């Protein structure tokens, strides 16, 4: 059951990323690109969480998951500072 939740969260984040990127291509607002990259990293991190906890629970993938989430947050922060400031 929890594996389904991880996959749904990953799919939702990747769908949001796709829609935001499509909006960026149409409108050209850079903040949409930064948000798209953030949701892409969020989707990848949730997919890694699924692999870590469901598919290969004997191997700890936290050292691969954490940098993906950190990169996403840094990208969003840079985008907010650069475009709003």
C-alpha positions in Angstrom: 0.0 0.0 0.0 2.7 2.5 0.9 4.5 1.7 -2.3 1.5 2.9 -4.2 1.5 6.2 -2.3 5.2 6.7 -3.2 4.6 6.0 -6.9 1.5 8.3 -6.9 3.5 11.1 -5.2 6.2 10.7 -7.8 3.8 10.7 -10.7 2.1 13.8 -9.4 5.3 15.7 -9.0 6.5 14.7 -12.4 3.2 15.7 -13.9 3.4 19.1 -12.2 6.9 19.5 -13.5 5.8 18.7 -17.1 2.9 21.2 -16.8 5.1 23.9 -15.4 7.7 23.4 -18.1 5.0 23.6 -20.8 3.9 26.9 -19.2 7.5 28.1 -19.3 7.8 27.3 -23.0 4.5 29.1 -23.7 5.0 32.2 -21.5 8.7 32.4 -21.1 8.6 33.2 -17.4 11.8 31.9 -15.8 10.1 31.2 -12.4 8.1 28.5 -14.1 11.3 26.9 -15.2 12.8 27.0 -11.7 9.5 25.5 -10.2 9.5 22.8 -13.0 13.1 21.8 -12.0 12.1 21.7 -8.4 9.1 19.4 -9.0 11.3 17.2 -11.3 13.7 16.7 -8.5 10.8 16.0 -6.1 9.5 13.4 -8.4 12.9 11.7 -8.8 13.4 11.8 -5.0 10.0 10.1 -4.5 10.9 7.5 -7.1 14.2 6.8 -5.3 12.2 6.5 -2.0 10.1 3.8 -3.7 13.2 1.9 -4.8 14.8 2.4 -1.4 12.0 1.3 0.9 10.0 -1.1 -1.3 12.2 -2.7 -4.0 15.5 -2.9 -2.2 14.9 -2.4 1.5 18.2 -4.2 2.4 20.2 -1.4 0.7 20.1 2.1 2.2 19.8 4.7 -0.6 19.5 7.7 1.6 22.8 9.1 0.4 21.4 9.1 -3.1 18.0 10.4 -2.2 19.0 13.3 -0.1 21.2 15.2 -2.6 18.4 15.0 -5.2 16.0 16.7 -2.8 18.7 19.2 -1.8 19.4 20.1 -5.4 15.7 20.7 -6.0 15.3 23.0 -3.0 18.5 24.9 -4.0 17.2 25.4 -7.5 13.9 26.7 -6.3 15.6 29.0 -3.8 18.0 30.3 -6.5 15.0 30.9 -8.9 13.0 32.8 -6.3 16.0 35.0 -5.3 17.1 35.6 -8.9 13.6 36.2 -10.5 11.8 38.0 -7.6 14.8 40.0 -6.2 
